[in-house]
């Protein structure tokens, strides 16, 4: 809101002000959405699958003892085939520290197409995406010593609910102790250009490191992005469905050495993170999108493995950094005495849930269950999230995880507390939840938690300290806090209308967005302080309520882009609203 109030009263060109005011960093998701909304030629038909393995009898799973897992190795005589595998029992809890194996992270896809493979000489069925991956996994590592590999769809008896639950509890240990976790990105229609696309990522990393202040126009020219032949293959890598899935977050976050695999081509995690964790690569694609009208040459029509095209999503990289810190493996800030403590791990879980709100999963409860593997299991026992205590509804699960997180919050994590409470006050609430528990399956407009700044005592301090002692008579849907009652909420307003597309939108559309924001603020001001944009500035200075009101609009920020935020900014913002309302919306006037 601060940048929206920064309008000079002497600037008559409100369109230029719109350009400056609505420049927003969070346009990555819009880019991905726009990039794949363009109509492109239909995908070429998939090649017919090879004939099924010559086995007649279906494969049957044997009993899996507690603490054991199954591992796969390709049949020695059929390695090049990739569809004949041996499955073995492994006493995981006894020997995992002295035994090397790999694990696979991938997108399951739909159940509409199941294909035959051979397990111990018998027929088993797998999804299309895994079927396509198996030949490459059989010869992974460039011919080096082949380690056994763990693949959940095959190594877990999916028809046995009891086995599935016990194996899910072991999953964090399985991925944590695997020598390497292979991340399958499928194969591209432009597979022959994937090596060149990986080389482009290396070049981009080097250019970014040598050019700290990144001007997109300069990078666009320096990298010859306009004439880059590898754009379709590059889009297959960075706009892949895998980055959209929720369950892959814990798989990649806990891995010792995650490595991307696209066909036979490998790409290191660090290289992909360096290329994707900021907006530079997506802004290059964005510039390409807005420069050309025909984007068919940019799109990769390979077989989709998920329910929708992935968009620019860096959640997995942030979650991995938080998880490494939570486990005391690699710190994202100076370590303290609480590293790998219960409080640190619970805050890690809270951040992961907040940041993964837009990740794709099958069921609402997966927004919790798909991330519990990030936690050390010992911190879940005898807690609200004890895995031995089943939940009876999604609402109960969301309530339990919220209570679990808020119980551990302290003054140092009070910012997390406010993030959760704000989320609970969203308009799209879920029936059956207490007022303080958010709908964890609801995607939000912002999936990045705000950092709490202890140097700003005027923010987040009204709640007081959270009470960690809960008497036995407090019910499951009750949360007891120690604090001060400062005021009463009498009305809840709609969120500020905003669109990330405004920066590059046509001028009439920019003015329409600004007019909507001005009307939104005027409505709130009229109710909150009885002061609208049509009323002149009161003589004799500002009263206390007006000062609190406009400070609230800018989130109590004192400075923005090296300038001090003053009351005049608010007056300029109101003047802009009046000019927009008085302007004739004839498009010819805007040229």
Secondary structure as GFF3:
##gff-version 3
##sequence-region A 1 591
A	DSSP	alpha_helix	2	5	.	.	.	ID=ss1
A	DSSP	alpha_helix	14	21	.	.	.	ID=ss2
A	DSSP	alpha_helix	28	37	.	.	.	ID=ss3
A	DSSP	beta_strand	68	74	.	.	.	ID=ss4
A	DSSP	three_ten_helix	76	78	.	.	.	ID=ss5
A	DSSP	beta_strand	84	91	.	.	.	ID=ss6
A	DSSP	alpha_helix	92	95	.	.	.	ID=ss7
A	DSSP	beta_strand	101	105	.	.	.	ID=ss8
A	DSSP	beta_strand	114	119	.	.	.	ID=ss9
A	DSSP	beta_strand	122	127	.	.	.	ID=ss10
A	DSSP	alpha_helix	128	138	.	.	.	ID=ss11
A	DSSP	three_ten_helix	140	143	.	.	.	ID=ss12
A	DSSP	beta_strand	148	150	.	.	.	ID=ss13
A	DSSP	alpha_helix	152	155	.	.	.	ID=ss14
A	DSSP	alpha_helix	161	177	.	.	.	ID=ss15
A	DSSP	beta_strand	180	184	.	.	.	ID=ss16
A	DSSP	three_ten_helix	191	193	.	.	.	ID=ss17
A	DSSP	alpha_helix	194	210	.	.	.	ID=ss18
A	DSSP	alpha_helix	216	222	.	.	.	ID=ss19
A	DSSP	three_ten_helix	225	227	.	.	.	ID=ss20
A	DSSP	alpha_helix	231	238	.	.	.	ID=ss21
A	DSSP	three_ten_helix	241	244	.	.	.	ID=ss22
A	DSSP	alpha_helix	248	253	.	.	.	ID=ss23
A	DSSP	beta_strand	258	262	.	.	.	ID=ss24
A	DSSP	beta_strand	265	268	.	.	.	ID=ss25
A	DSSP	alpha_helix	269	276	.	.	.	ID=ss26
A	DSSP	alpha_helix	280	291	.	.	.	ID=ss27
A	DSSP	three_ten_helix	296	298	.	.	.	ID=ss28
A	DSSP	alpha_helix	315	326	.	.	.	ID=ss29
A	DSSP	alpha_helix	342	355	.	.	.	ID=ss30
A	DSSP	alpha_helix	366	369	.	.	.	ID=ss31
A	DSSP	three_ten_helix	372	374	.	.	.	ID=ss32
A	DSSP	three_ten_helix	377	379	.	.	.	ID=ss33
A	DSSP	alpha_helix	394	408	.	.	.	ID=ss34
A	DSSP	three_ten_helix	411	413	.	.	.	ID=ss35
A	DSSP	alpha_helix	414	424	.	.	.	ID=ss36
A	DSSP	three_ten_helix	500	504	.	.	.	ID=ss37
A	DSSP	alpha_helix	507	528	.	.	.	ID=ss38
A	DSSP	alpha_helix	544	553	.	.	.	ID=ss39
A	DSSP	beta_strand	559	560	.	.	.	ID=ss40
A	DSSP	beta_strand	563	564	.	.	.	ID=ss41
A	DSSP	alpha_helix	567	582	.	.	.	ID=ss42
A	DSSP	three_ten_helix	587	590	.	.	.	ID=ss43
###
